[in-house]
Amino acid sequence: MKTDIDRHIEKHLKNNEFKIYFDRAEAKRKIAQKVAVLRKANHLTQTELAREVGTRQQVISRLENPTDNRLPSLDFLNKIARALNKRLVLSLE
């Protein structure tokens, strides 16, 4: 059963500009969540992961923050993946 918010989003997703921003926010949320889950599964602090990829803890914190609208570069995501013993996989759907 759809909630009021589901119906509201569904209605606005018909607007191309809204859909672009919505999809971008959803991608950022998924990246943030995945990095945080993998970092914790590897028993790393944000500081330790930052050290592994050659950046500062604040950068990792921003990356894991789904409300920060900056998208990381593919190069940076690849560094994160390697530090977490993973490989970066992209998908076009």
VEXBAGU-471392 format. One record per residue: z, x, y of N, C-alpha, C in turn; residue in three letters. Coordinates in steps of 0.05 Angstrom, whole numbers, padded with zeros to 5 digits, always signed. Each point is the difference from the previous one (the first is absolute). Layout:
<recs>
ZXYZXYZXYALA ...
</recs>
This chain:
<recs>
+00000+00017-00024+00000-00017+00024+00000+00018+00025MET -00018-00006+00018-00002+00016+00025+00021-00008+00020LYS +00011+00021+00013+00019-00005+00021-00015-00004+00026THR +00015-00008+00021-00012-00003+00026-00012+00027+00010ASP +00014+00022-00005-00010+00026+00009-00026+00007-00016ILE -00001-00006-00026-00024+00005-00015-00024-00016+00011ASP +00004-00025+00007-00021-00016+00011-00008+00011+00028ARG +00019+00008+00015-00005+00011+00027-00018+00026-00002HIS +00008+00018-00018-00015+00024-00004-00028-00006-00011ILE -00001-00017-00019-00026-00008-00012-00019-00010+00022GLU +00010-00017+00017-00016-00011+00022-00010+00023+00019LYS +00018+00018+00007-00008+00021+00018-00017+00022-00012HIS +00001+00002-00027-00017+00020-00013-00030-00006+00002LEU -00006-00024+00008-00028-00008+00005-00011+00013+00025LYS +00018+00009+00017-00007+00014+00025-00004+00030-00007ASN -00024+00011+00004-00006+00027-00008+00018+00021+00013ASN +00006-00003+00026+00017+00019+00014+00029+00000-00012GLU +00010-00024-00004+00027-00003-00012+00000+00013-00028PHE -00021-00005-00016-00002+00011-00027+00001+00031+00000LYS -00014+00012+00019-00001+00029+00002+00029+00011+00004ILE +00014-00012+00019+00027+00009+00006+00019-00006-00023TYR -00003-00023-00012+00017-00008-00023-00005+00020-00023PHE -00025+00005-00007-00006+00019-00022+00011+00028+00006ASP -00002+00008+00025+00010+00027+00007+00030+00001-00004ARG +00014-00021+00010+00029-00001-00003+00008+00000-00030ALA -00015-00015-00016+00006-00002-00028-00004+00027-00014GLU -00021+00015+00008-00005+00026-00012+00023+00019+00008ALA +00008-00001+00025+00022+00018+00009+00026-00007-00015LYS +00005-00026-00004+00024-00008-00014+00000+00011-00029ARG -00023-00002-00013-00002+00009-00028+00003+00031-00001LYS -00012+00014+00019+00004+00029+00000+00029+00007+00004ILE +00013-00012+00020+00028+00005+00006+00017-00004-00025ALA -00004-00023-00013+00016-00007-00023-00005+00019-00023GLN -00024+00007-00005-00007+00017-00023+00012+00028+00004LYS -00003+00011+00024+00010+00027+00005+00031+00000-00003VAL +00013-00020+00011+00030-00001-00002+00008-00002-00029ALA -00013-00017-00016+00007-00004-00028-00004+00026-00016VAL -00023+00012+00004-00006+00025-00014+00019+00023+00008LEU +00006+00002+00026+00018+00021+00009+00027-00004-00013ARG +00011-00024+00000+00026-00005-00012-00001+00004-00030LYS -00021-00007-00013-00003+00004-00029+00001+00030-00007ALA -00010+00016+00019+00000+00029-00004+00026+00013+00010ASN +00019-00017+00008+00026+00010+00009-00002+00019+00024HIS -00018-00007+00018-00004+00016+00024+00010-00015+00025LEU +00011+00015+00018+00007-00012+00026-00026+00002+00018THR +00001-00014+00022-00023+00002+00018-00003+00029+00010GLN +00022+00013+00004-00001+00028+00009-00013+00018-00021THR +00007-00004-00025-00011+00016-00021-00030-00005-00004GLU -00008-00025+00002-00029-00006-00002-00015+00012+00024LEU +00012-00002+00023-00013+00011+00024-00004+00030-00003ALA +00020+00014-00011-00002+00029-00004-00023+00006-00020ARG -00003-00017-00021-00021+00004-00020-00028-00002+00012GLU -00003-00018+00020-00027-00005+00011-00004+00014+00026VAL +00021+00015+00010-00003+00015+00024+00001-00016+00026GLY +00018-00019+00000+00004-00016+00024+00030-00004+00005THR +00007-00018+00018+00027-00006+00007+00009-00026-00013ARG +00026-00003-00003+00012-00024-00012-00008-00025+00016GLN -00002+00002+00026-00007-00023+00017-00027-00011-00007GLN -00019+00018-00008-00027-00009-00008+00002-00016-00025VAL +00016+00009-00019+00003-00015-00025+00013-00027+00005ILE +00020+00000+00018+00014-00025+00007-00020-00020+00012SER -00017+00009+00018-00020-00017+00012-00020-00011-00021ARG -00008+00018-00019-00018-00008-00021+00012-00022-00017LEU +00025+00002-00006+00014-00019-00017+00008-00026+00015GLU -00004+00000+00026+00007-00024+00016-00024-00018+00002ASN +00001-00023-00013-00024-00018-00001-00006-00012+00028PRO +00019+00001+00018-00006-00012+00027-00013+00020+00019THR +00000+00026-00008-00015+00020+00016-00029-00004-00006ASP -00016-00005+00021-00028-00008-00005-00019+00023-00003ASN +00010+00025+00001-00018+00023-00003-00007+00004-00030ARG -00025+00003-00006-00009+00005-00027-00003+00030-00004LEU +00011+00011-00022-00003+00028-00006-00028+00008-00008PRO -00007+00025+00005-00027+00009-00008-00001+00003-00030SER -00024+00001-00011-00004+00004-00028+00010+00027-00009LEU -00004+00020+00017+00010+00027-00006+00030+00000-00003ASP +00014-00014+00019+00029-00001-00002+00009-00015-00025PHE -00013-00023-00005+00008-00015-00024-00005+00017-00026LEU -00021+00016+00000-00005+00017-00023+00022+00021-00003ASN +00010+00011+00022+00022+00019-00001+00025-00014-00011LYS +00005-00024+00009+00023-00016-00010-00003-00004-00030ILE -00024-00008-00009-00005-00005-00028+00005+00025-00017ALA -00010+00022+00009+00003+00025-00015+00030+00008-00001ARG +00015-00004+00022+00028+00007+00000+00016-00018-00019ALA -00011-00024-00006+00014-00019-00018-00013+00001-00028LEU -00016+00020-00005-00014+00003-00026-00017-00024-00007ASN -00014-00010+00020-00018-00023-00003-00027+00008+00011LYS -00019-00017-00004-00026+00004+00013-00007-00024+00017ARG -00013+00005+00022-00007-00021+00019-00024-00015-00012LEU +00002-00026-00001-00022-00017-00010-00006-00021+00021VAL -00025-00002+00008-00008-00020+00020-00015-00022-00013LEU +00001-00024+00011-00015-00022-00012-00012-00017+00022SER -00025-00008-00004-00013-00019+00017-00003-00026-00015LEU +00012-00021+00010-00001-00025-00015-00014-00022+00017GLU 
</recs>
